[in-house]
Amino acid sequence: MRKFLSLAALLLCVSGLAQSVKVTNPKRCGMDPDRLSLVDGVIEGAIREGAVPGAVLSVVRGDRIVYLKAYGNKSVVPDTVKMTVETMFDLASLSKCVGTTLSFMQLIENGQVRLTDNVDRYIPGFKPWTDPQTGETVDITVRDLMTHSSGIAAYYDANRIVQRFGANQPDSLMRVIATEVRRYFRPGTGFLYSCLNFITLQHILENVTGQRLCDYAAEHVFAPLGLQHTCYFPLQDDLRTPAEHADLLPLVAPTAVQADGTPLLGAVHDPLARLANGGNSGNAGVFSNAEDLSRICMTIMDGGVKILSPAAVELMCTIPPENDPAVGRALGWDKKSPHSGPRGDLFDPDTTLEHTGYTGTSIVIDMKTKTAVILLTHRVHPVDEGGVGRMRAQVANIVASSLKDWR
């Protein structure tokens, strides 16, 4: 009976939250609507040039969406279907932020994990960095993983994993990362963006909580925020067909067309996440839409209400002083690394978080002005050719310049 009541209370909470996001006129939130509308020309230009088939943009100010618009097409293969603001996108590496990082910050604030913990505390046999000249060893820490300062190689060939161990063998992949993958430099002294860092964080979380990352994030992050269209799609044996959340598939934008002529749909584009981890992965795998991501941004700007403490949010947004300044990364988010281009030229790098996803997604959050820019595209549909880096920066500049009250 108690379990039933708890579930009922959670559903009531989710229902209430689902109605909480309001869309309002930019002028009411201190923004110039005419200047803000200049984003249309930038995005429509990228579509005309073939960089992307379509896009969805959400601009958030405080606890309001001030601009929400769909552009172009949701799919062009096998059929042409118009984009809508409800469309769900494969977030690719944005999953590192909204799935892995938000979940992992809960472990830190709950006292289950510390940033200074060595990774081998949770993954026995996880090899350290070894100085090639002196033979000195330095252990890799949780902080090193979260800031991409571990020195661990950026990626590992998913096809090689499948050839060696078979498909959907996450433990085998983790053993390779722990014992075989190269460490390029002393932890904390450099920056090397690595999907393997966040796959390692996934395994730490799963070892600590006893839950799959996809289940933990759904229960502790997505549900408390009332997110109706955010999930991982764990895959069946064919690694093309989702085993869960089939009801959401009509909303999903497809990605790259495969050898059989059909695009991936609800199966994560990233090869390691799909082939080695079966859709449940620390580096990629979350699908979401603009409204749900707007809620996440609002939550972060509001100090983490319902999912994190203000102290945890402040820590997450801070570049660790222990790292070399050249690293430029906060916990899970970018601030001043060479990858920080999506914030454009006007947002303050000291107060702005950003991250991108390989498929064409991005989020920029300025904590000072309480402004967020969520730009969702699927540049890899139907083929992996389009580039969106310039468009992201242009949109961010327009949004920043539309702020009339630069608080």
C-alpha positions in Angstrom: 0.0 0.0 0.0 2.8 2.4 0.9 4.6 1.7 -2.4 1.3 2.4 -4.3 0.9 5.7 -2.4 4.5 6.7 -3.1 4.0 6.0 -6.8 0.8 8.0 -6.9 2.5 10.9 -5.2 5.3 10.8 -7.7 2.9 10.8 -10.6 1.0 13.7 -9.1 4.3 15.6 -8.7 5.3 14.9 -12.2 1.9 15.9 -13.6 2.2 19.2 -11.7 5.7 19.9 -12.9 4.7 19.1 -16.5 2.5 22.1 -16.5 5.0 24.5 -14.9 7.0 25.7 -18.0 5.6 28.9 -19.3 6.2 30.5 -22.7 6.1 34.3 -22.6 7.0 37.4 -24.7 10.7 38.2 -24.7 10.0 41.8 -23.8 8.4 40.7 -20.5 11.8 39.1 -19.6 14.0 42.1 -20.5 14.8 41.0 -24.0 14.5 42.7 -27.4 12.1 40.6 -29.5 13.1 42.1 -32.8 16.8 41.5 -32.2 16.0 38.0 -30.9 14.1 37.1 -34.1 17.4 37.5 -36.0 18.1 33.9 -35.1 15.6 32.8 -37.7 17.7 34.0 -40.6 20.8 32.2 -39.2 19.1 28.9 -38.7 17.1 29.0 -42.0 20.3 29.9 -43.8 22.0 26.8 -42.4 19.1 24.7 -43.6 19.3 26.2 -47.1 23.0 25.5 -47.2 22.4 21.9 -46.3 24.2 22.0 -43.0 21.2 20.6 -41.2 17.8 19.3 -42.4 16.0 21.1 -39.5 16.3 22.5 -36.0 14.5 23.4 -32.8 15.5 26.5 -30.8 14.5 27.3 -27.2 15.7 30.5 -25.5 15.1 30.6 -21.7 15.2 33.6 -19.4 14.8 32.7 -15.7 11.9 30.4 -15.4 10.3 31.2 -18.7 10.8 30.1 -22.3 10.9 33.3 -24.4 11.5 31.8 -27.8 10.5 28.4 -29.0 10.5 27.5 -32.7 10.9 24.6 -35.1 12.6 25.0 -38.5 12.9 22.8 -41.6 12.4 19.0 -41.5 12.4 16.3 -38.9 13.4 13.7 -41.5 14.2 13.5 -45.2 14.7 9.7 -45.3 12.7 7.6 -45.8 10.1 10.4 -46.0 10.1 14.1 -45.6 8.4 15.1 -42.4 8.2 18.7 -41.0 10.0 19.5 -37.8 7.9 20.3 -34.6 8.9 21.8 -31.3 8.0 18.4 -29.7 10.6 16.5 -31.6 13.0 14.5 -29.6 16.7 14.4 -30.6 19.6 12.1 -30.0 21.6 14.4 -27.7 24.9 12.6 -28.2 27.5 14.1 -25.8 24.9 16.4 -24.2 24.1 13.1 -22.4 27.3 13.6 -20.5 25.7 16.8 -18.9 22.0 16.0 -18.5 22.4 12.3 -17.8 25.8 11.4 -16.3 26.8 14.7 -14.7 23.5 15.6 -13.0 23.3 12.0 -11.7 26.9 11.9 -10.5 26.6 15.2 -8.7 23.9 13.6 -6.6 26.4 10.9 -5.5 28.9 13.7 -4.5 26.4 15.7 -2.5 25.0 12.5 -0.9 28.5 11.5 0.4 28.7 8.4 -1.8 31.6 9.6 -3.9 34.3 12.3 -3.6 36.0 14.2 -6.4 39.3 13.3 -4.9 38.6 9.5 -4.9 40.9 7.4 -7.0 39.1 5.6 -9.8 40.6 2.3 -8.7 38.6 2.6 -5.5 35.5 1.7 -7.5 37.0 -0.1 -10.5 39.8 -2.4 -9.2 42.8 -2.6 -11.5 42.2 0.8 -13.1 45.7 1.7 -14.2 47.3 5.0 -13.3 49.4 7.3 -15.5 53.0 6.3 -15.5 55.8 8.9 -16.2 57.7 7.4 -19.2 61.0 9.0 -18.0 60.9 8.2 -14.2 58.4 5.4 -13.9 56.5 7.5 -11.3 52.8 6.6 -11.2 49.9 9.0 -10.5 46.4 7.8 -9.8 43.4 9.1 -11.9 40.7 10.6 -9.8 36.9 11.2 -10.2 37.7 14.9 -10.7 40.1 14.1 -13.6 37.3 12.1 -15.3 34.7 14.8 -14.9 37.0 17.6 -16.3 38.6 15.6 -19.1 42.0 16.1 -17.5 42.7 12.4 -16.9 44.8 12.0 -20.0 42.8 8.9 -21.0 42.5 8.4 -24.8 39.6 10.1 -26.5 37.8 7.1 -27.8 38.1 3.4 -28.7 37.0 1.6 -31.9 33.6 0.1 -31.2 34.0 -2.4 -34.0 37.2 -3.7 -32.4 35.3 -4.2 -29.2 32.6 -6.1 -31.0 35.2 -8.3 -32.8 37.0 -9.1 -29.6 34.1 -9.6 -27.2 30.8 -9.5 -29.1 28.1 -6.8 -29.1 26.7 -5.1 -26.0 29.5 -6.1 -23.6 29.9 -3.1 -21.4 32.0 -4.9 -18.8 34.5 -5.9 -21.5 34.7 -2.3 -22.7 35.3 -1.1 -19.1 38.1 -3.6 -18.7 39.8 -2.3 -21.9 39.5 1.3 -20.6 40.8 0.3 -17.2 43.8 -1.8 -18.3 44.7 -1.2 -21.9 43.8 2.3 -23.1 46.7 4.8 -23.2 47.1 7.6 -20.6 48.7 10.5 -22.4 49.8 12.9 -19.6 49.9 13.5 -15.9 46.3 13.8 -14.6 45.2 17.4 -14.0 47.9 19.0 -16.2 46.2 18.9 -19.6 42.9 18.7 -21.5 41.9 15.8 -23.7 38.2 15.4 -24.3 37.3 11.7 -23.9 34.2 9.7 -24.1 36.0 7.0 -22.1 36.1 9.3 -19.1 32.3 9.4 -18.9 31.9 5.7 -19.6 34.1 5.2 -16.6 31.9 7.5 -14.6 28.9 5.4 -15.7 30.5 2.3 -14.2 31.4 4.0 -11.0 27.8 5.2 -10.6 26.5 1.7 -11.4 28.9 0.1 -8.9 27.9 2.5 -6.2 24.1 2.6 -6.7 23.5 -0.9 -8.1 21.4 0.6 -10.9 22.0 1.1 -14.5 22.7 4.7 -15.4 19.6 4.9 -17.5 17.4 3.8 -14.6 19.2 6.0 -12.0 18.8 9.1 -14.2 15.2 8.3 -15.0 14.3 7.9 -11.3 16.5 10.6 -9.7 16.8 13.3 -12.4 14.2 13.1 -15.1 11.1 12.1 -13.0 11.6 14.7 -10.2 11.7 17.4 -12.9 8.6 16.0 -14.6 10.3 15.4 -17.9 7.9 13.7 -20.2 10.1 13.3 -23.3 13.6 12.6 -21.9 15.0 9.1 -21.7 17.7 6.6 -22.7 16.6 3.9 -25.2 18.2 0.7 -24.0 18.4 -1.6 -27.1 17.4 -5.1 -27.9 19.8 -7.7 -29.3 19.7 -6.2 -32.8 21.1 -2.9 -31.4 18.7 -1.0 -33.7 15.4 -1.5 -31.8 14.6 0.1 -28.5 13.6 -2.3 -25.7 11.8 0.5 -23.8 9.8 3.7 -24.4 8.5 2.6 -27.8 5.6 5.0 -27.3 8.0 7.9 -27.8 9.5 6.8 -31.1 7.1 8.7 -33.3 8.5 11.9 -31.8 12.2 11.0 -32.4 14.3 12.6 -35.2 16.3 10.0 -37.1 20.0 10.2 -37.5 22.4 8.6 -40.0 21.2 6.3 -42.7 22.7 2.8 -42.3 23.8 0.2 -44.8 20.3 -1.1 -45.3 19.0 2.3 -46.3 17.1 3.1 -43.2 18.2 5.7 -40.6 18.8 5.0 -36.9 15.7 5.9 -34.9 15.7 5.7 -31.2 19.1 3.9 -31.4 21.9 6.1 -30.2 24.2 7.3 -33.0 27.5 7.0 -31.1 29.1 3.6 -31.9 30.5 2.8 -28.4 27.2 3.8 -26.8 25.2 1.7 -29.3 27.4 -1.3 -30.1 29.3 -1.8 -26.9 26.9 -0.4 -24.3 23.5 -1.2 -25.8 22.1 2.3 -25.5 22.9 2.7 -21.8 26.1 4.7 -21.8 27.8 7.5 -19.9 29.0 9.3 -23.0 25.8 9.3 -25.0 22.4 7.8 -25.2 19.9 10.4 -23.9 17.1 11.6 -26.2 15.2 14.7 -25.3 13.3 17.7 -26.7 13.6 21.5 -26.3 11.0 21.9 -23.6 12.4 19.2 -21.3 16.0 20.6 -21.8 14.6 24.1 -21.0 13.4 22.7 -17.7 16.8 21.3 -16.9 18.4 24.6 -17.7 15.9 26.4 -15.5 16.6 24.0 -12.7 20.4 24.6 -12.9 19.9 28.4 -13.0 17.6 28.1 -10.0 20.2 26.3 -7.9 19.2 22.8 -8.6 15.8 22.8 -7.0 14.3 19.2 -6.8 17.4 17.4 -8.0 20.5 19.1 -6.5 21.5 21.4 -3.7 22.7 24.9 -4.4 26.1 23.9 -3.1 26.3 21.1 -5.6 25.3 23.3 -8.5 27.9 25.9 -7.5 30.6 23.2 -7.4 29.4 21.8 -10.8 29.8 25.3 -12.3 33.3 25.9 -11.0 36.6 25.1 -12.7 38.6 23.1 -10.1 41.5 25.1 -8.9 43.6 22.0 -8.6 43.7 21.6 -12.4 46.0 23.4 -14.7 44.2 26.6 -15.9 44.6 25.4 -19.5 42.1 22.6 -18.8 39.2 25.1 -18.7 36.5 22.6 -17.7 34.0 22.7 -14.9 32.5 19.4 -13.7 30.9 17.8 -16.8 30.5 21.2 -18.5 32.8 23.3 -20.6 33.7 26.9 -19.7 37.0 27.9 -21.1 38.4 24.9 -23.0 39.1 24.9 -26.8 35.6 23.4 -27.2 33.8 26.4 -25.7 32.8 28.0 -29.0 29.0 27.6 -28.7 28.8 30.4 -26.2 29.8 32.8 -28.9 31.6 36.1 -28.3 29.3 38.0 -25.9 28.4 35.7 -23.0 30.8 35.9 -20.1 33.1 32.8 -20.0 33.4 33.1 -16.2 29.7 32.6 -15.8 28.7 30.5 -18.8 28.4 26.7 -19.1 28.2 25.0 -22.5 28.3 21.7 -24.1 27.7 20.2 -27.5 26.7 16.8 -29.0 28.2 15.3 -32.1 24.8 14.9 -33.7 24.4 18.7 -33.8 22.9 19.5 -30.4 24.1 22.2 -27.9 23.3 24.0 -24.7 24.6 27.3 -23.4 23.7 28.5 -19.9 24.7 31.9 -18.6 24.3 31.8 -14.8 24.8 35.6 -14.5 21.9 36.7 -16.7 19.9 33.5 -16.1 19.7 32.9 -19.9 19.9 29.6 -21.7 20.1 28.7 -25.4 19.1 25.2 -26.4 19.8 24.5 -30.1 18.8 21.1 -31.3 19.7 19.8 -34.8 20.5 16.5 -36.4 23.3 17.4 -38.8 24.1 13.6 -39.2 20.8 13.0 -41.0 20.8 11.6 -43.6 24.6 11.6 -43.8 27.3 12.8 -41.4 28.4 15.9 -43.4 26.9 19.1 -42.0 28.8 21.5 -39.7 27.0 23.7 -37.1 29.8 25.3 -35.1 29.4 28.8 -36.6 25.6 28.7 -36.4 25.8 27.9 -32.7 28.0 30.9 -32.0 25.9 33.2 -34.2 22.7 32.2 -32.3 24.4 32.7 -28.9 25.6 36.2 -29.9 22.1 37.2 -31.1 20.5 35.9 -27.9 23.2 37.7 -25.7 22.8 41.0 -27.6 19.0 40.9 -27.2 19.3 41.2 -23.4 18.4 44.7 -22.4 19.0 44.3 -18.7 22.4 42.7 -18.4 22.2 41.7 -14.7 
